[in-house]
Amino acid sequence: MGYLYRVEALGLAAASEAVVAASHRPPKDPVNAIVELPNNQWLVQVSPKDGWRPAYFGGLMAAVVVVAITIALLLFVALISRRKQQLLLHALVPRDLLPDLTSAQNLQEAMSMNAAKRQEVDTPAALLLAILSDLMVHQMPPLEDLVLIRSLLIGQRDIYAPLNVWSHIHEANLDVELLLDQAHSRWQFNVWELQDASQGHALSILGFYLIQRAGLITRFGLSPVSLARLLRRVEAGYMDNPYHSAVHAADVLQTMHVLIHAAQLHVHYLDPLGLLAAYFAAIIHDYAHPGLTGDFLIATSHPLALRYNDRSPLENHHCAAAFEILSRHPDLDITAPLGQADRAAFRKLVIELVLATDMKQHFAILTHFNTIHHLSSNKNFAAINSSSGGNMPKSAPGGRLANVQFELLAAEGGSGGGGTAGGAPVTSTNSITATINAAPAEAPRPLDDAERLLSLQVVLKVADLGHLAEELDVHKRWLSALEEEFFLQGDQERERGLPISPLFDRDKQGVSKSQVGFFEFVALPMAHALTSAFPGVQPMMDCLISNYRHWRRVDREAAAASPRNQPGTAAASTSTMMKAPTAGAASVSRDAEAAEGRESTAAAAAAAATSQNNGYRRQGSSGLAGMRALIAARRSCGPNTTPARKY
């Protein structure tokens, strides 16, 4: 090995020669030692010939560098893979659910889902859920599964259709696409079937389908992803109430869609922006409904009643909560592509439509609607009659009221519509396509912006009660749900020591026992007014008449089975026909009207209708008495006559 050295004289000897001895090369990084001798000092420096570091030191350092770079690359690849999983998870799962996935308990549940997914997968939707379960536990799903899902989505395949169609086609009892096509064109549509077929997403699926089919996504440059996520968010925001739920919103949306197109309001009454606002209003019209009436909120000083000063607390809450989603979540704001003016117009129309669903405004809106269209009909009739030489019959369109006579409603059948004992629909077809194609006249045009808005408000109000015109079994299912929701509020009223609202006491008769009073007091007058203004919606009126006749038969059978229930007594049923007022009832005062209500069975019917419509309050005598006078005049007519309207 050898050493390198150097000896220097530091004392007296340094005067003659400093370096006494040295190797041929000076030592590198030597060890120094000082030797003390008499009268002198010597410095000795020694180092190994090849240096202190071993020969393999350079290779070791190179190896360390290579290993460090390799580890860094592996970590980088792992981070990229994790980020890809996170991005895919964000795309598949709503953001408000992602924080919940970080807890150990939820991860354990996800692991159990991952084990369960080993079962046989036979639909793309099930395969997608299996991939999602892998992602939630930070595992990369099989590449072939991702490729299969990608190819199916690119090919626009139905993710609910079995991969092996022929082995499952006979087992499938519901088809989402078929149900959506029916929802687009049918008067009577069972939204519960769509709810089951879509696995609980009827509102979001139907909303996206109608908006997309109308071309509104392309027209306004909406983001399909944002729209889909918004609809899912709204759907999830509906509480699990028996009646005021997301399923009810889907039913109202479908009914409003059919009414708009059957009446041809989409031609002149609604531009594309208005149609989008109308759909959105139907979707959110009961958003975040607590399952309680507005009167209950006011009576209990609920925070919503305090916030909105007891004025339409529910309806204001529906609008505010829905628009808050758009404001707080820019990625869900479907109005972002719109200009400022269009956004303001969209918001204004949605609010006006939703606020009109408050039944405390019912008679004011209905009376205003009747008045405007009565004057418009007289004006149009005079002009058309003059141009035709004065020979136009009074029953022609644009003249007197549509040929729907209230005296036929109480009949067992006859020329008024052909209702059956089971309440089957009276229309010859359940599709609006024939109605639109058969319309002989030009699509209706609005008189002005005020009449346009009023008509749309009435359409939404009719759609809100659309279950009354559904097939009888569907109609009864909705009534049972409404009755249970009323009973739940009645239970709270009993617990709080409050007076139990009529029809809200589960120990007494509920709304599912009879609907005659509600049909006569609210549903039929409103549907009749809409049909008179827009004859294209006549098939819905026929369906209403059919179900009304069913409840009339139920009442007669109940009266026959209970002889003690005599007309005019205090024990009369809430569904007893209203007492006919005089022709001047429209001008009777509020006090006189209240006295009349106490002396007749109409008070019970009014109470039933009041409770069923979320506790509305009568808005003056003119609207209520006018409706009573209209019904009474209709009954007093002969079978082939049509009375003038009462306002």
Helices and strands as residue ranges (DSSP letters): E 3-9, G 12-15, E 19-22, E 31-37, E 40-48, H 57-92, G 95-102, H 104-116, H 124-136, H 143-154, H 165-168, H 176-185, H 191-197, H 202-213, H 216-220, H 224-237, H 246-262, H 265-268, H 272-284, H 294-299, H 303-307, H 313-328, G 330-332, H 340-355, G 359-361, H 362-387, G 406-408, G 414-416, H 432-437, H 449-464, G 466-469, H 472-496, H 516-518, I 519-523, H 524-533, G 535-537, H 538-561, G 585-587, H 590-599, H 602-612, H 621-636
